[in-house]
Amino acid sequence: MMRATTFSLLPVIIYLCFSSVCAQLELDQDPKLDYYCGFNWLEANTFCRTACPSGLDVDCPISPSGRKQSCYQGAGCFNRMETLYWTGVVAILFDREEHIKNHKVEVEASGTDDEENTAANDVVPTAALMGKVEEVALERTLISTLQILLDDKIYLASLDIKGQTYDQPCVEAVFPLGWDRDDPSKLALDVTMRITARYIPNAVTFYTDKDLGDVFISGLGKAQDATVRELKNANSFFDAVTGMAAVSEEDLAEAPSAMPSTSPTRDFDQLFEAKLDSTPTGSNGIVFSVKTPKGAPSVLLEGMKFVTNFEGVLEYEVYSKLGSWKNFVGRSNEFDLIASGQVTGKGPKTWVDIIQGDHVGTIVKGNETTSVNYVGFKKVYVLGDGGERSFYFTTTKRFLKEDRTAIPILFSSPINSLSESLRQYAMVTTNSELELYEGDGVLDYPWPTDPNGKSPYYRRPRGPIIAFNYDRSPCFPNVNFTGWPCPYVQKTRKPTPRPSQKPTNAPTLPPTPQPTWSPTREPTIEPVAASNENATEIANLTFDNEMNWPENSADTVKSSQSKDQSGAEMKHSFVACKWHSALLSLLPLLWQLHD
């Protein structure tokens, strides 16, 4: 007997994924980056409102109706998102007397040359800066406030404190007059921080870095009272807080100087460096990346610095490539060697410069000395508008420590301790032109491949302790150019220092040395006969070579001259008078001929 088989048709939902919608992670990205909350996968993929990197449903919110969301992996959100950045200063106002009383430290006063030596040894009471615990309390309070302000439209990725100081003058200059920073009873702690947020752009929604900053600055002002209360409850360091406000980095005024500056603009040559770590770690090398912020121009890296705890001669190599290094670990053939050389380490608190020019080093083994040719630092560019360049920096095994172990390059432990062993790389430091990111510490030379991320020769993430000298505007005057190479700009020609042709020294034809014809001794045409006596008299006139007139006119001419004339003057006057008399004698004849 055959048993009847019953088929049950269950509803099946098929989600069609297009590359622009699903945007799945790359192979080397941590899957936890793409865990997002929703009532179903389609909603999580569409809205990407809340990330749940733990993968647990308990991290997802509950709707006002009481409906619980779930955490979905592979939501296709992370790589569709745009990243926003804001760097600025949060000013925390304290009651000076109370804050110094609770957290007093004493510092030496700095004396001037013309003061007594004892003045420099005086101590001045001031307040202590935040420690790590207090920084975490401030970060968590601001994150809570900021996430409410963003209203689920923008996902807050990180908020990192970069520095702190009391009464920073350039911050004081930009706050409104209503603020009482100038009140001597107040003390302002100015905290520099970097906020990173992500969102999914669409046809309706589009945000900029400035939008992120505006939301934070205005929102912190409106939520100041609630934020101060929460901060006081978080840590006793903030018991004397009276107010808070924020200002963007680009709105900071320059600190006043003792003397006028030669130029109000920043120089093209700049230094970009990570903070020296008081408790660093290190190994053979490190691979990491540098980026430009969104909208920033291309920059030209012109030099490099590093630190090592070794104080002796070491050999280094620097490799670089455009783009990410994450799929090219251990593949030196995909990189360009941009620097190598021998330098002397100076300990963990002093920068060591990569040698700029090509040079020759020496290797001594026993009684033999060998010369080695090295490559000076080759300038490399980083494309603007979010461009990325990767670096692999390592020491070699040509020189070793006394215990025969590798000479280490120093780097920092993960910024986020929860990301240890994960491929989650935070930003180490940034300015308006460059961003420095965590990478992988390399425990061997040459660096081994790591296709699956499980090689024992890598520690991740690790923060590079690196500095770069760079040109912030290599394509000047195209200061906002984001490509490479720089567009060609034809230089204007200099003015001609002298005439293009020499002036003519003399006429093109030489002058005639003598007249072309000699004076006529006798008239060429016979005189015309006249009826009157004047015509007959004039017809009988002749000239000799001396231009003397005939005897019949000599008396008239002589009578007109002064008897005391002599020499050349007399001769010149005599000749002129002869010509005058001759012309007068010819007038009657010419008149008759005319008639």
C-alpha positions in Angstrom: 0.0 0.0 0.0 1.4 3.3 -1.0 1.3 6.3 1.4 0.0 9.5 -0.1 2.5 12.4 -0.1 1.2 15.8 0.7 3.1 18.9 -0.5 2.8 22.1 1.4 3.4 25.3 -0.5 5.1 27.9 1.8 5.4 31.5 0.8 8.9 32.3 -0.3 10.3 35.8 -0.5 13.1 36.4 -2.9 15.2 39.5 -2.6 16.8 40.6 -5.8 20.1 42.3 -5.1 21.7 44.8 -7.4 25.3 45.8 -6.8 24.4 49.4 -6.0 21.9 48.2 -3.4 23.5 45.2 -1.7 27.1 46.5 -1.9 28.5 43.5 -0.1 31.8 43.8 1.8 35.1 43.0 0.2 36.9 39.9 1.1 39.3 41.6 3.6 36.6 43.5 5.4 35.2 42.4 8.7 31.6 41.0 8.3 30.6 42.7 11.5 30.8 46.1 9.7 27.6 45.1 7.8 25.4 44.0 10.7 22.3 46.3 10.7 18.9 46.3 12.5 15.5 46.1 10.9 12.1 44.3 11.1 13.4 42.2 8.2 16.5 42.1 6.0 14.9 44.3 3.3 14.2 47.1 5.8 17.7 46.8 7.2 19.1 47.1 3.7 16.9 50.0 2.7 17.2 52.3 5.7 20.5 51.2 7.4 19.4 53.1 10.5 21.2 51.3 13.3 24.3 49.2 13.2 24.6 46.1 15.5 28.3 45.0 15.2 27.8 42.5 18.0 25.4 40.6 15.9 22.9 40.5 18.8 19.2 41.4 18.6 19.4 43.1 22.0 21.4 45.9 20.4 18.5 46.8 18.1 15.9 49.4 19.2 12.2 48.8 19.9 9.7 50.7 17.9 7.1 53.0 19.7 4.5 50.3 19.1 6.7 47.9 21.0 7.8 45.9 18.0 11.3 44.5 18.3 13.9 44.8 15.5 16.4 42.1 14.7 20.1 42.2 13.7 20.8 41.1 10.1 24.2 40.2 8.7 25.2 41.2 5.2 22.8 44.1 5.1 24.6 45.7 2.2 24.9 49.0 4.1 28.5 49.7 4.9 30.0 50.1 1.4 27.0 52.2 0.2 27.6 54.8 2.9 29.4 58.1 2.5 31.7 59.2 5.3 31.5 62.6 7.0 34.2 64.2 9.1 34.3 67.1 11.6 37.2 68.3 13.5 36.8 71.1 16.1 37.1 72.1 19.7 34.7 71.5 22.5 35.2 74.1 25.3 34.2 73.1 28.8 33.9 75.9 31.3 34.7 75.3 34.9 34.4 77.4 38.1 38.2 78.1 38.4 38.5 78.1 42.2 36.4 74.9 42.7 38.0 73.0 39.8 41.6 73.8 40.9 40.7 72.9 44.5 39.4 69.5 43.4 42.1 68.7 40.8 45.1 70.9 41.6 48.5 70.3 40.1 51.6 72.5 40.5 53.7 73.5 37.6 56.9 75.5 37.5 56.6 79.1 36.4 58.8 80.0 33.4 61.0 83.0 34.2 62.5 85.5 31.7 66.2 86.3 31.3 66.0 89.6 33.2 64.1 88.0 36.1 65.8 86.6 39.2 66.8 83.0 39.0 64.5 82.2 41.9 61.5 83.3 39.9 61.8 80.4 37.5 61.5 78.0 40.4 58.2 79.3 41.6 55.2 77.0 41.3 51.8 78.0 40.0 48.7 76.0 41.0 46.5 74.9 38.1 44.1 72.1 37.2 45.0 68.7 36.0 44.1 67.6 32.5 41.8 64.7 31.8 43.1 61.2 32.2 42.0 58.2 30.1 39.0 57.5 32.3 37.8 61.1 32.1 38.2 61.2 28.3 36.1 58.1 28.0 33.4 59.6 30.1 33.4 62.8 28.0 33.3 60.8 24.7 30.4 58.6 25.9 28.4 61.7 27.0 28.9 63.5 23.7 28.2 60.4 21.7 24.9 60.0 23.5 24.0 63.6 22.8 25.1 63.6 19.2 23.3 60.4 18.3 20.0 62.0 19.4 20.8 65.1 17.4 21.5 63.1 14.3 18.0 61.5 14.6 18.9 58.2 12.9 19.6 60.0 9.7 23.3 59.8 10.1 25.2 56.9 11.8 27.8 58.1 14.3 30.9 56.0 13.6 33.4 57.4 16.1 34.2 60.4 18.3 37.9 60.6 19.2 39.7 63.1 21.5 42.9 64.4 19.9 44.2 66.8 22.5 43.4 69.1 25.4 44.6 72.3 26.9 43.4 75.1 29.3 42.5 78.5 28.0 43.7 78.1 24.4 43.8 81.8 23.1 42.8 81.0 19.5 39.6 79.3 20.7 38.8 82.2 23.0 38.9 84.6 20.1 36.0 83.1 18.2 33.4 82.5 20.9 30.5 84.9 21.2 30.8 87.9 23.5 28.0 86.4 25.7 30.4 83.8 26.8 32.3 84.6 30.0 35.6 83.0 29.1 37.3 86.3 30.0 35.9 86.1 33.5 38.9 85.5 35.8 36.7 83.2 37.9 36.3 80.8 35.0 38.6 78.2 33.5 38.1 76.8 30.0 39.3 73.3 29.0 39.5 73.2 25.2 39.3 69.7 23.9 40.2 69.0 20.3 38.2 66.1 18.8 37.4 64.3 15.6 33.9 63.1 14.8 33.3 60.5 12.0 29.8 59.7 10.8 28.3 57.7 7.9 25.1 57.9 5.9 23.5 56.6 2.7 23.0 59.4 0.1 20.0 59.3 -2.2 18.1 61.6 -4.5 16.6 63.5 -1.5 19.2 63.2 1.2 22.7 64.6 0.9 25.0 65.9 3.7 28.4 67.5 3.8 31.1 67.7 6.5 29.9 71.2 7.3 26.4 69.9 7.9 27.7 67.4 10.4 29.6 70.2 12.3 26.5 72.5 12.2 24.3 69.8 13.7 26.8 69.2 16.5 27.6 72.8 17.3 24.0 74.0 17.3 22.7 70.9 19.0 25.2 71.0 21.8 24.2 74.6 22.5 20.5 73.7 22.7 21.2 70.6 24.8 23.9 72.2 27.0 22.1 71.9 30.3 21.2 68.2 29.8 24.7 67.4 28.6 26.3 69.2 31.6 24.1 67.2 34.0 25.0 63.9 32.3 28.7 64.8 32.3 28.7 65.6 36.1 27.0 62.2 36.8 29.6 60.4 34.6 32.7 61.5 36.5 33.7 63.7 39.4 36.3 65.5 37.3 33.4 67.5 35.8 31.7 68.5 39.1 32.6 72.2 38.6 31.4 72.5 35.0 29.2 75.5 34.2 28.8 75.3 30.5 29.9 73.8 27.1 30.1 75.0 23.5 31.9 73.9 20.3 33.6 75.5 17.3 34.9 74.1 14.0 38.6 73.9 13.3 38.3 76.1 10.3 36.8 78.9 12.4 39.6 78.9 14.9 41.6 82.2 14.9 45.4 82.0 14.8 47.0 82.5 18.2 48.4 86.0 18.7 52.1 86.3 18.3 54.6 88.6 20.1 55.5 90.2 16.7 53.6 90.6 13.5 53.9 87.6 11.2 55.5 88.1 7.8 52.6 86.5 6.1 49.0 85.7 7.2 48.9 82.5 5.0 50.1 79.0 5.8 53.3 78.0 4.1 53.1 75.4 1.4 55.6 73.1 3.2 53.9 71.4 6.2 54.6 68.7 8.7 52.0 66.0 9.4 52.9 63.7 12.4 51.3 61.2 14.7 51.6 61.7 18.4 54.5 60.0 20.1 53.2 57.1 22.2 54.4 56.9 25.9 53.8 53.1 25.9 54.4 52.0 22.3 54.9 48.5 20.9 56.8 47.6 17.8 58.3 44.9 15.5 60.1 44.6 12.1 57.7 46.8 10.2 54.2 48.2 9.7 51.9 48.5 6.7 49.4 51.4 6.7 47.7 54.0 4.6 47.3 57.7 4.2 44.3 59.5 2.7 43.2 63.0 1.8 39.9 64.2 3.2 36.9 64.5 1.0 37.1 67.6 -1.1 40.7 68.3 -0.2 43.4 68.8 -3.0 46.2 66.4 -3.9 49.4 66.7 -1.8 53.0 65.8 -2.4 54.8 63.8 0.3 58.4 65.1 0.4 60.0 63.4 3.4 59.3 60.9 6.2 60.2 60.3 9.9 59.9 57.4 12.3 60.8 56.3 15.8 62.6 53.3 17.2 63.7 52.3 20.7 67.1 51.3 19.3 70.1 53.6 19.6 72.4 52.5 16.9 72.8 52.0 13.2 69.9 50.3 11.4 68.9 49.7 7.8 65.4 50.5 6.5 63.2 50.1 3.4 60.1 52.0 2.5 57.6 50.7 -0.2 54.5 52.5 -1.4 51.6 52.1 -3.8 48.5 54.0 -4.8 45.3 52.7 -3.2 44.7 50.2 -0.4 47.2 47.7 0.8 44.7 45.2 2.2 44.7 42.7 -0.7 48.5 43.0 -1.3 50.0 42.0 2.0 53.4 40.4 1.5 53.5 41.2 -2.2 56.4 43.6 -2.5 56.3 43.4 -6.3 53.0 45.3 -6.2 54.8 48.2 -4.4 57.5 50.7 -5.4 60.7 51.0 -3.4 60.7 54.8 -2.6 63.4 54.9 0.1 66.2 52.8 1.7 69.2 53.6 3.7 71.2 53.5 6.9 70.5 55.8 9.9 71.1 55.9 13.6 68.2 55.3 15.9 67.7 57.9 18.7 65.4 56.2 21.1 61.6 56.2 21.5 61.2 59.9 22.1 63.1 61.3 19.1 62.2 61.4 15.4 64.6 59.9 12.9 64.6 61.4 9.4 64.5 59.2 6.3 67.6 60.3 4.2 66.5 62.5 1.3 69.2 61.9 -1.3 70.7 58.7 -2.8 73.7 57.7 -0.7 76.3 55.0 -0.1 76.5 53.0 3.1 79.1 50.6 4.4 78.8 47.1 5.9 81.6 45.8 8.0 82.0 42.0 8.4 85.2 41.1 10.1 88.0 42.7 8.2 85.9 43.3 5.1 84.1 46.5 4.3 81.4 46.5 1.7 79.7 49.5 0.1 75.9 49.5 -0.4 74.0 51.9 -2.7 70.8 53.2 -1.2 67.7 55.1 -2.6 66.9 58.6 -1.2 63.3 59.3 -0.5 61.4 59.6 -3.7 58.6 62.2 -3.5 55.2 60.6 -3.9 51.7 62.1 -4.3 48.4 61.4 -2.7 45.4 62.1 -4.9 42.8 64.6 -3.5 39.2 64.1 -2.6 39.6 60.9 -0.6 42.6 59.5 -2.5 44.6 56.8 -0.7 48.3 55.8 -0.7 49.7 52.8 1.1 53.1 52.3 2.8 55.1 49.3 3.9 57.9 50.5 6.2 60.4 48.0 7.6 63.9 47.4 9.0 66.0 44.7 7.5 68.1 42.0 9.1 71.5 43.4 8.0 71.8 45.0 11.4 70.4 43.4 14.6 70.3 44.1 18.3 72.9 42.6 20.6 70.6 39.7 21.4 70.4 39.0 17.6 66.7 40.0 17.4 65.2 42.5 14.9 65.5 46.2 15.4 61.9 47.4 15.8 59.8 50.1 14.2 57.6 51.5 17.0 53.8 51.8 16.6 50.8 52.1 18.9 48.3 49.6 20.2 44.7 49.6 18.8 42.8 52.8 19.4 39.8 50.6 20.1 40.8 47.7 22.3 37.8 45.7 21.1 39.2 45.6 17.6 42.3 43.6 18.5 42.9 40.9 15.9 40.1 42.3 13.7 40.5 44.1 10.4 39.0 47.3 11.8 41.2 50.3 11.2 40.6 53.6 12.9 42.0 57.0 12.0 45.1 57.8 14.0 45.3 61.6 13.3 44.2 64.1 10.7 44.5 67.7 9.6 42.9 69.6 6.7 45.0 67.9 4.1 45.8 64.3 5.3 44.4 61.4 7.3 46.6 58.7 8.8 45.0 55.3 9.5 45.9 52.2 11.5 47.4 49.2 9.7 49.1 45.9 10.5 52.2 45.3 12.5 54.6 43.0 10.6 56.7 40.6 12.7 59.2 39.3 10.0 61.4 40.5 7.2 60.7 40.2 4.3 57.0 40.4 5.1 55.0 37.1 4.5 51.8 36.8 2.6 48.6 36.6 4.6 45.7 35.6 2.2 43.2 34.6 4.9 44.2 37.0 7.7 45.4 34.2 10.0 49.2 34.5 9.6 51.0 34.5 13.0 53.4 37.2 11.7 50.9 40.0 11.8 49.3 42.0 14.7 46.3 44.1 13.9 45.3 46.8 14.1 48.3 48.9 15.0 48.8 52.7 14.8 51.8 54.0 12.8 54.0 56.5 14.7 55.0 58.3 11.5 55.6 61.8 10.3 55.5 63.3 6.8 56.9 66.5 5.3 54.6 67.5 2.5 53.6 70.2 0.1 50.0 71.1 0.7 49.6 72.8 -2.7 51.9 71.2 -5.2 49.8 72.3 -8.2 49.8 76.0 -7.3 48.2 78.2 -8.6 45.6 75.4 -9.1 45.2 75.1 -5.3 42.1 72.9 -5.4 43.3 70.4 -8.0 42.6 66.8 -6.9 44.3 64.8 -9.7 47.8 64.1 -10.8 50.0 65.1 -12.5 49.4 68.8 -12.1 47.9 70.6 -15.1 50.5 72.3 -17.3 50.5 76.1 -16.9 52.6 77.9 -19.5 55.0 80.4 -18.0 54.9 83.9 -19.3 58.0 85.0 -21.3 60.3 87.5 -19.8 60.5 90.9 -21.5 63.2 91.3 -24.1 66.3 92.8 -22.3 67.5 94.6 -25.5 66.1 95.5 -29.0 65.7 92.4 -31.3 67.8 94.1 -34.0 70.7 96.4 -33.7 70.1 100.1 -34.8 71.5 101.1 -38.2 74.8 102.8 -37.7 75.0 104.6 -41.1 72.9 105.1 -44.2 72.5 102.0 -46.3 74.3 103.8 -49.2 77.7 105.5 -48.6 77.8 109.3 -49.2 79.2 110.6 -52.5 82.7 111.6 -51.8 82.5 114.5 -54.4 79.9 116.3 -56.5 78.9 114.3 -59.5 79.5 117.3 -61.8 81.8 120.3 -61.8 80.7 123.9 -62.0 80.0 125.2 -65.5 82.7 127.7 -66.6 80.3 129.4 -69.1 76.5 129.5 -69.6 75.2 126.5 -71.4 72.7 128.6 -73.3 73.5 131.7 -75.2 72.1 134.9 -73.7 68.9 136.2 -75.3 69.3 139.5 -77.1 67.4 142.4 -75.6 66.5 145.7 -77.0 67.3 147.7 -73.9 70.7 148.5 -72.5 70.2 146.4 -69.4 69.8 143.2 -71.4 72.9 143.9 -73.4 74.9 144.7 -70.3 73.8 141.5 -68.5 74.4 139.3 -71.6 78.1 140.4 -71.5 78.6 139.2 -67.9 80.9 136.3 -67.3 82.2 134.3 -64.2 85.7 133.1 -63.4 86.7 130.3 -61.1 87.1 132.8 -58.2 83.5 133.8 -58.5 84.7 137.4 -59.3 82.4 139.8 -61.0 83.4 142.0 -64.0 85.0 145.4 -63.6 81.9 147.3 -64.6 80.1 146.2 -61.4 83.1 146.1 -59.1 82.8 149.7 -58.1 79.2 149.3 -57.0 80.0 146.2 -54.9 83.1 147.7 -53.3 81.3 150.8 -52.3 78.9 148.8 -50.2 81.7 147.2 -48.1 83.5 148.6 -45.2 87.1 149.3 -45.8 88.2 147.8 -42.4 87.0 144.2 -43.2 89.8 141.7 -43.6 90.6 138.0 -44.0 87.9 135.4 -44.2 85.1 137.7 -43.0 85.8 140.2 -45.7 85.9 137.6 -48.4 82.6 136.0 -47.2 80.8 139.3 -47.2 82.2 140.3 -50.6 81.0 137.2 -52.3 77.5 137.5 -50.7 77.2 141.0 -52.0 78.3 140.1 -55.5 75.5 137.5 -55.7 73.0 140.1 -54.4 74.0 142.7 -57.0 73.8 140.2 -59.8 70.3 139.1 -58.8 69.2 142.8 -58.7 70.6 143.3 -62.2 68.8 140.3 -63.6 65.3 141.4 -62.4 64.6 143.8 -65.3 65.6 141.3 -67.9 63.4 138.5 -66.3 60.5 140.9 -66.3 60.9 141.7 -70.0 61.1 138.0 -70.9 57.9 137.4 -68.9 56.1 140.1 -71.0 
